[in-house]
Amino acid sequence: MIATGATDLLVLDLSGPALRAALSDLATAAEPTGGIEAYVGLLRLKAALFSERLTSGRATLLDEATFGELCGFIAPARRRAGAWIAAHGFPLLRARLERLLAGVPVAGDVDARLGAFVEAFAGEGIHRWARDLAAELLHFTAPDAVPLMTRWMWDAATATGVLREIWHETETLPDGPPVADDCATFVTLREELFGFLRDNGAFRDLPLLADLLCAHVYSGYIDRRGGAYLKTQFGAAPDPMAHTRRLLGLDAAAVRQPRQQAA
């Protein structure tokens, strides 16, 4: 159930069976291309790249080519941002990124940062990718302090995302919990995921491991929605990590290819 106690902390009570099934499937799916640790290693490199290019005031020095490089690791923004820049110019976007990333982000100011960034695009049409861009930049420049708050993690307006897939009351409330997609919800989600991962023997890189697990959960949702179409069109089953890599922007990263079985 969703409850608030004396400390007014949100409780989500995620589904243990759903999480255990997802973790087991992730381990099996990732093994042919290096295993879970290989993917966590790629996320470490992504976070290091974002930190190197954007923290400590470096956003003020950001050029369009470097931003394009970073966007290559942000699936929702990699194409749409280019079209926006062509229409409005990179200096305007850089000024907005400077405000988004000024100082060290902490959970207490994330909602304000995200809200101001997205609101800046309000008069230029619908740019839903701006939320995902800001969420990824805040998270991967400070993964220990800021949870991942992309729309595929939880979008309250459409009641879709990872939270719906791993919530314990999906039978009675199939649209997921009636909670906002604000920082308090994502912090609670992450803390409950950390607890699950610790109970299952994981203690290192928990923010990035949680990202990987969540991406694999949502990739399962994508597979269920499009699996039949893909099988009809392409015959062979898709790479079980393909959607997971794309959600995390790792689809262009080098991964170890599975060995070809002898005929």
Secondary structure as the mmCIF struct_conf table of DSSP 4:
data_model
#
loop_
_struct_conf.conf_type_id
_struct_conf.id
_struct_conf.beg_label_comp_id
_struct_conf.beg_label_asym_id
_struct_conf.beg_label_seq_id
_struct_conf.end_label_comp_id
_struct_conf.end_label_asym_id
_struct_conf.end_label_seq_id
STRN STRN1 ALA A 3 THR A 4
TURN_TY1_P TURN_TY1_P1 ALA A 6 THR A 7
STRN STRN2 LEU A 10 VAL A 11
STRN STRN3 LEU A 14 LEU A 14
HELX_RH_AL_P HELX_RH_AL_P1 GLY A 16 ALA A 30
HELX_RH_3T_P HELX_RH_3T_P1 GLU A 31 THR A 33
TURN_TY1_P TURN_TY1_P2 GLY A 34 GLY A 34
HELX_RH_AL_P HELX_RH_AL_P2 ILE A 36 LEU A 54
TURN_TY1_P TURN_TY1_P3 THR A 55 GLY A 57
HELX_RH_3T_P HELX_RH_3T_P2 ARG A 58 LEU A 61
HELX_RH_AL_P HELX_RH_AL_P3 GLU A 64 CYS A 71
TURN_TY1_P TURN_TY1_P4 GLY A 72 PHE A 73
TURN_TY1_P TURN_TY1_P5 ALA A 75 ARG A 79
HELX_RH_AL_P HELX_RH_AL_P4 ARG A 80 HIS A 88
HELX_RH_AL_P HELX_RH_AL_P5 PHE A 90 LEU A 101
BEND BEND1 ALA A 102 GLY A 103
HELX_RH_AL_P HELX_RH_AL_P6 ALA A 107 GLU A 119
TURN_TY1_P TURN_TY1_P6 ALA A 120 PHE A 121
HELX_RH_3T_P HELX_RH_3T_P3 ALA A 122 GLU A 124
BEND BEND2 GLY A 125 GLY A 125
TURN_TY1_P TURN_TY1_P7 ARG A 128 ARG A 128
HELX_RH_AL_P HELX_RH_AL_P7 TRP A 129 THR A 141
BEND BEND3 ALA A 142 ALA A 142
TURN_TY1_P TURN_TY1_P8 PRO A 143 ALA A 145
BEND BEND4 VAL A 146 VAL A 146
TURN_TY1_P TURN_TY1_P9 ARG A 151 MET A 153
STRN STRN4 ASP A 155 ASP A 155
TURN_TY1_P TURN_TY1_P10 ALA A 156 ALA A 159
STRN STRN5 THR A 160 THR A 160
BEND BEND5 GLY A 161 GLY A 161
HELX_RH_AL_P HELX_RH_AL_P8 VAL A 162 ILE A 166
STRN STRN6 TRP A 167 TRP A 167
TURN_TY1_P TURN_TY1_P11 HIS A 168 THR A 172
TURN_TY1_P TURN_TY1_P12 PRO A 174 ASP A 175
BEND BEND6 PRO A 178 PRO A 178
BEND BEND7 ASP A 181 ASP A 182
HELX_RH_AL_P HELX_RH_AL_P9 CYS A 183 ASP A 199
TURN_TY1_P TURN_TY1_P13 ASN A 200 GLY A 201
BEND BEND8 ARG A 204 ASP A 205
HELX_RH_AL_P HELX_RH_AL_P10 LEU A 206 PHE A 234
BEND BEND9 ALA A 236 ALA A 236
HELX_LH_PP_P HELX_LH_PP_P1 ALA A 237 ASP A 239
TURN_TY1_P TURN_TY1_P14 PRO A 240 MET A 241
HELX_RH_AL_P HELX_RH_AL_P11 ALA A 242 LEU A 247
TURN_TY1_P TURN_TY1_P15 LEU A 248 GLY A 249
TURN_TY1_P TURN_TY1_P16 ASP A 251 ALA A 252
BEND BEND10 ALA A 253 ALA A 253
HELX_LH_PP_P HELX_LH_PP_P2 ARG A 256 ALA A 262
#
